[in-house]
Amino acid sequence: MEVIGINLTGTFRVTHTLLPLMKRRGWGRIVDIGSASVAEGVVGQTHYVSAKVGIVGFTRSLAMEVGGYGITVNIVAPGLTLTEPVLKNMPEKLIKAQDELRAIKRDEQPQDLAGTVFLLCSPDADFVSGQMLVVDGGKIKH
């Protein structure tokens, strides 16, 4: 329940706290963090993947609700990213196996997501809403 609370309920609460400010401004950008795992699932991570799938529904529905206020809502969905918890909890063999499944043959770093988030927050993405952009180095799906 904690994983769902952090990932899904936390996203919902933060968003709904900020929405009135964005509505008053008549403009806003919401970029939720999803996961590329929603397309394939992960053994032993049902709670995590379920929360991230919930974010997909939340984002797409909210985009329809707030578009008239000049607010866009999108998702950046990273692949396995070398964050502290991943490095601490995942075997190195599994981390390295990801490299072989990617078109870009290297580990995904947190900074690999920054440009995508900045794009979705910029005027260049004014007409992009309700979308999920997967940032996983071109992982080949099996």
Secondary structure, DSSP 8 states (H G I E B T S, - for coil): -HHHIIIIIHHHHHHHHHHHHHHHHT-EEEEEE--GGGGT--TT-HHHHHHHHHHHHHHHHHHHHHGGGTEEEEEEEE-SB--HHHHHHS-HHHHHHHHHHBSS-S-B-GGGGHHHHHHHHSGGGTT--S-EEEESSSB---
